[in-house]
C-alpha cells in the first residue's frame, strides 16, 4: 500500500511516517497543499492521511477538489480540530474517516 501523508507538523509527520514504514507501508510525506496536489498526480496513491490546517491552504479544499475529480482512494482526516461541525463537514465532504 502507498499512502500520501499531508501533514505540516514535523514531529507528528515523522512519527506517522515511522509508524507506517514499520508496517511495511510506503509513504510520501508532504507538508503543503501545493505539494499534495503534485504528489497525487504523479504517483499511485491508495490512501491519503490529510491534515486540515496547512500553511498554504486548507485540507478541506484538497478533499473537495479530489472528490470532485473522482478520486476514490480513502481519505482520512487527521487533525487537532474536534468540533462536531468540522467532523460532519469532513465526512459530508467525502472523507472516509475523521481522527482527532
C-alpha positions as a Markdown table, in Angstrom:
| # | Residue | x | y | z |
|---|---|---|---|---|
| 1 | Unk | 0.0 | 0.0 | 0.0 |
| 2 | Unk | 1.2 | 3.5 | -0.8 |
| 3 | Unk | 0.0 | 6.4 | 1.4 |
| 4 | Unk | 0.1 | 10.1 | 0.9 |
| 5 | Unk | 0.7 | 11.9 | 4.2 |
| 6 | Unk | -0.3 | 15.5 | 4.1 |
| 7 | Unk | 0.9 | 17.0 | 7.5 |
| 8 | Unk | 2.8 | 20.2 | 8.2 |
| 9 | Unk | 3.7 | 19.3 | 11.8 |
| 10 | Unk | 7.3 | 17.9 | 11.7 |
| 11 | Unk | 7.1 | 15.8 | 14.9 |
| 12 | Unk | 3.7 | 14.3 | 14.0 |
| 13 | Unk | 4.7 | 13.7 | 10.4 |
| 14 | Unk | 7.9 | 11.9 | 11.4 |
| 15 | Unk | 6.1 | 9.7 | 13.9 |
| 16 | Unk | 3.4 | 8.8 | 11.4 |
| 17 | Unk | 6.0 | 8.1 | 8.7 |
| 18 | Unk | 7.9 | 5.9 | 11.1 |
| 19 | Unk | 4.8 | 4.0 | 12.1 |
| 20 | Unk | 3.7 | 3.4 | 8.6 |
| 21 | Unk | 7.1 | 2.2 | 7.5 |
| 22 | Unk | 7.2 | -0.2 | 10.4 |
| 23 | Unk | 4.1 | -1.8 | 9.0 |
| 24 | Unk | 5.7 | -2.0 | 5.5 |
| 25 | Unk | 3.5 | 0.7 | 4.1 |
| 26 | Unk | 5.2 | 3.0 | 1.7 |
| 27 | Unk | 4.5 | 6.6 | 2.2 |
| 28 | Unk | 5.2 | 10.0 | 0.7 |
| 29 | Unk | 5.1 | 12.9 | 3.2 |
| 30 | Unk | 4.3 | 16.4 | 2.1 |
| 31 | Unk | 3.8 | 19.5 | 4.2 |
| 32 | Unk | 2.0 | 21.8 | 1.9 |
| 33 | Unk | -1.3 | 21.7 | -0.1 |
| 34 | Unk | 0.6 | 22.5 | -3.4 |
| 35 | Unk | 2.9 | 19.6 | -2.9 |
| 36 | Unk | -0.1 | 17.3 | -2.1 |
| 37 | Unk | -1.7 | 18.3 | -5.4 |
| 38 | Unk | 1.5 | 17.4 | -7.3 |
| 39 | Unk | 2.1 | 14.2 | -5.4 |
| 40 | Unk | -1.4 | 12.9 | -6.0 |
| 41 | Unk | -1.0 | 13.4 | -9.8 |
| 42 | Unk | 2.5 | 11.9 | -10.0 |
| 43 | Unk | 2.1 | 8.6 | -8.1 |
| 44 | Unk | -0.5 | 5.9 | -7.5 |
| 45 | Unk | -1.9 | 6.7 | -4.0 |
| 46 | Unk | -4.0 | 4.1 | -2.3 |
| 47 | Unk | -4.9 | 6.2 | 0.8 |
| 48 | Unk | -4.5 | 9.8 | 2.0 |
| 49 | Unk | -3.9 | 10.9 | 5.6 |
| 50 | Unk | -4.9 | 14.6 | 5.4 |
| 51 | Unk | -4.4 | 17.4 | 7.9 |
| 52 | Unk | -6.8 | 20.2 | 7.8 |
| 53 | Unk | -4.5 | 23.1 | 8.7 |
| 54 | Unk | -1.8 | 23.6 | 6.1 |
| 55 | Unk | 0.5 | 26.6 | 5.7 |
| 56 | Unk | -0.7 | 27.3 | 2.1 |
| 57 | Unk | -4.3 | 26.1 | 2.1 |
| 58 | Unk | -7.0 | 24.1 | 3.9 |
| 59 | Unk | -7.3 | 20.4 | 3.9 |
| 60 | Unk | -11.0 | 20.8 | 3.2 |
| 61 | Unk | -10.1 | 22.4 | -0.1 |
| 62 | Unk | -8.0 | 19.4 | -1.1 |
| 63 | Unk | -10.7 | 17.0 | 0.0 |
| 64 | Unk | -13.3 | 18.8 | -2.1 |
| 65 | Unk | -11.0 | 19.1 | -5.1 |
| 66 | Unk | -10.0 | 15.4 | -5.1 |
| 67 | Unk | -13.6 | 14.1 | -4.6 |
| 68 | Unk | -14.9 | 16.3 | -7.4 |
| 69 | Unk | -12.2 | 15.0 | -9.7 |
| 70 | Unk | -13.4 | 11.5 | -9.0 |
| 71 | Unk | -10.6 | 10.3 | -6.7 |
| 72 | Unk | -11.9 | 7.1 | -5.0 |
| 73 | Unk | -8.9 | 6.3 | -2.7 |
| 74 | Unk | -9.8 | 6.5 | 1.0 |
| 75 | Unk | -9.1 | 9.9 | 2.6 |
| 76 | Unk | -8.7 | 10.0 | 6.4 |
| 77 | Unk | -8.6 | 13.4 | 8.0 |
| 78 | Unk | -6.1 | 13.7 | 10.8 |
| 79 | Unk | -6.4 | 16.9 | 12.8 |
| 80 | Unk | -6.5 | 18.5 | 16.2 |
| 81 | Unk | -9.8 | 20.1 | 15.4 |
| 82 | Unk | -12.6 | 18.4 | 17.4 |
| 83 | Unk | -15.7 | 20.5 | 16.8 |
| 84 | Unk | -18.7 | 18.4 | 15.7 |
| 85 | Unk | -19.4 | 20.8 | 12.9 |
| 86 | Unk | -15.9 | 20.2 | 11.4 |
| 87 | Unk | -16.2 | 16.4 | 11.8 |
| 88 | Unk | -19.5 | 16.5 | 10.0 |
| 89 | Unk | -18.2 | 18.8 | 7.3 |
| 90 | Unk | -15.3 | 16.4 | 6.7 |
| 91 | Unk | -17.4 | 13.3 | 6.5 |
| 92 | Unk | -20.1 | 15.1 | 4.4 |
| 93 | Unk | -17.3 | 16.4 | 2.1 |
| 94 | Unk | -16.2 | 12.9 | 1.2 |
| 95 | Unk | -13.7 | 11.9 | 3.9 |
| 96 | Unk | -13.8 | 8.2 | 4.8 |
| 97 | Unk | -12.9 | 8.9 | 8.5 |
| 98 | Unk | -12.0 | 11.7 | 10.8 |
| 99 | Unk | -9.4 | 11.2 | 13.5 |
| 100 | Unk | -8.9 | 13.8 | 16.2 |
